[in-house]
Amino acid sequence: MSAGEIAAVIGSVVGTLVVIGFFVAFLGLLRTLRRLTESIEELRAHVVPLAGQWRQTVDQANAELTRVDGLITSAESVSQTVDSASRLAYLALSNPVIKLLAFTSGTGAALRRFRRTPGSPRNTRTK
């Protein structure tokens, strides 16, 4: 055997070992890819139903927020109505009530003066 033939045999053995090494690495990569695909499918099987539940929860929360917004709007309207009614009642009743109180006070003072007996001391000022 000549040196060229020996180099060719060594080269083909090394080349075959490299090809086998690549093949083993490729099989490992395929195995890992299969596991990754299975994990993704399992994750998808769990996440898709949860996403549907999340969507329902978000929809319910939006409906409740809309309802609460309506309640707040109604409460503001009632508050404004009560405020207007109390202001109107104040304006309508304050002046007559003040006049009634002044009238009763004056009437009471006049009655007290008329009830005094002739012999009772009067409230006189000294000069």
VEXDREN-2710 file (C-alpha; in Angstrom, 1 decimal):
% VEXDREN-2710
k/r/px/py/pz
1/MET/0.0/0.0/0.0
2/SER/1.2/3.4/-0.9
3/ALA/1.1/6.5/1.1
4/GLY/-1.7/7.9/-1.0
5/GLU/-3.8/4.8/-0.5
6/ILE/-3.3/5.0/3.3
7/ALA/-4.2/8.7/3.3
8/ALA/-7.3/7.9/1.3
9/VAL/-8.4/5.1/3.8
10/ILE/-7.7/7.4/6.7
11/GLY/-9.6/10.2/5.1
12/SER/-12.6/8.0/4.3
13/VAL/-12.6/6.6/7.9
14/VAL/-12.4/10.1/9.3
15/GLY/-15.1/11.3/6.9
16/THR/-17.3/8.3/7.8
17/LEU/-16.8/9.1/11.5
18/VAL/-17.7/12.7/10.9
19/VAL/-20.8/11.7/9.0
20/ILE/-21.8/9.3/11.8
21/GLY/-21.2/12.1/14.4
22/PHE/-23.4/14.5/12.4
23/PHE/-26.0/11.8/12.1
24/VAL/-26.0/11.2/15.9
25/ALA/-26.2/14.9/16.5
26/PHE/-29.0/15.2/14.0
27/LEU/-30.9/12.4/15.7
28/GLY/-30.5/14.1/19.1
29/LEU/-31.7/17.4/17.5
30/LEU/-34.8/15.6/16.1
31/ARG/-35.5/14.0/19.5
32/THR/-35.3/17.4/21.2
33/LEU/-37.5/18.9/18.5
34/ARG/-40.1/16.2/19.1
35/ARG/-40.1/16.9/22.9
36/LEU/-40.4/20.6/22.2
37/THR/-43.3/20.0/19.9
38/GLU/-45.1/17.8/22.4
39/SER/-44.5/20.4/25.2
40/ILE/-45.9/23.2/22.9
41/GLU/-49.0/21.1/22.2
42/GLU/-49.5/20.3/25.9
43/LEU/-49.1/24.0/26.7
44/ARG/-51.6/24.9/24.0
45/ALA/-54.1/22.3/25.3
46/HIS/-53.9/24.0/28.7
47/VAL/-53.7/27.7/27.7
48/VAL/-56.5/27.8/25.1
49/PRO/-59.3/26.9/27.6
50/LEU/-57.8/29.4/30.1
51/ALA/-57.7/32.1/27.4
52/GLY/-61.4/31.5/26.8
53/GLN/-62.1/31.8/30.6
54/TRP/-60.0/35.0/30.7
55/ARG/-62.1/36.4/27.9
56/GLN/-65.3/35.6/29.7
57/THR/-63.9/37.2/32.9
58/VAL/-62.9/40.4/31.0
59/ASP/-66.3/40.5/29.3
60/GLN/-68.0/40.2/32.7
61/ALA/-65.8/42.8/34.2
62/ASN/-66.6/45.2/31.3
63/ALA/-70.4/44.5/31.8
64/GLU/-70.0/45.3/35.5
65/LEU/-68.1/48.5/34.8
66/THR/-70.8/49.6/32.4
67/ARG/-73.4/48.9/35.1
68/VAL/-71.5/50.7/37.7
69/ASP/-71.0/53.6/35.4
70/GLY/-74.8/53.8/34.9
71/LEU/-75.3/53.6/38.7
72/ILE/-72.9/56.5/39.2
73/THR/-74.6/58.5/36.5
74/SER/-77.9/57.9/38.2
75/ALA/-76.5/58.8/41.6
76/GLU/-75.1/62.0/40.2
77/SER/-78.5/62.8/38.7
78/VAL/-80.3/62.1/42.0
79/SER/-77.7/64.2/43.9
80/GLN/-78.3/67.2/41.5
81/THR/-82.0/66.8/41.9
82/VAL/-81.8/66.8/45.7
83/ASP/-79.5/69.7/45.6
84/SER/-81.9/71.7/43.4
85/ALA/-84.9/70.7/45.5
86/SER/-83.1/71.8/48.7
87/ARG/-82.0/75.1/47.2
88/LEU/-85.6/75.7/46.0
89/ALA/-87.0/74.8/49.4
90/TYR/-84.5/77.1/51.1
91/LEU/-85.4/80.0/48.7
92/ALA/-89.2/79.3/49.0
93/LEU/-89.3/78.9/52.8
94/SER/-86.5/81.0/54.3
95/ASN/-88.2/84.4/53.8
96/PRO/-91.7/83.4/55.0
97/VAL/-90.2/81.5/58.0
98/ILE/-88.1/84.6/59.0
99/LYS/-91.1/86.8/58.7
100/LEU/-93.2/84.4/60.8
101/LEU/-90.5/84.3/63.5
102/ALA/-90.3/88.1/63.5
103/PHE/-94.1/88.4/63.7
104/THR/-94.4/85.9/66.5
105/SER/-91.5/87.6/68.4
106/GLY/-93.1/91.0/68.0
107/THR/-96.6/89.6/68.9
108/GLY/-95.1/87.9/72.0
109/ALA/-93.5/91.2/73.1
110/ALA/-96.7/93.1/72.6
111/LEU/-98.7/90.6/74.6
112/ARG/-96.2/90.7/77.5
113/ARG/-96.6/94.5/77.6
114/PHE/-100.4/94.2/77.6
115/ARG/-100.5/91.6/80.3
116/ARG/-98.6/93.8/82.8
117/THR/-100.8/94.8/85.6
118/PRO/-101.3/98.5/86.3
119/GLY/-99.5/98.3/89.6
120/SER/-96.4/96.5/88.3
121/PRO/-93.2/98.5/87.9
122/ARG/-92.6/99.5/84.4
123/ASN/-89.3/99.4/82.7
124/THR/-88.3/103.1/82.9
125/ARG/-85.1/104.8/82.3
126/THR/-83.6/107.1/84.7
127/LYS/-82.5/110.5/83.5
END
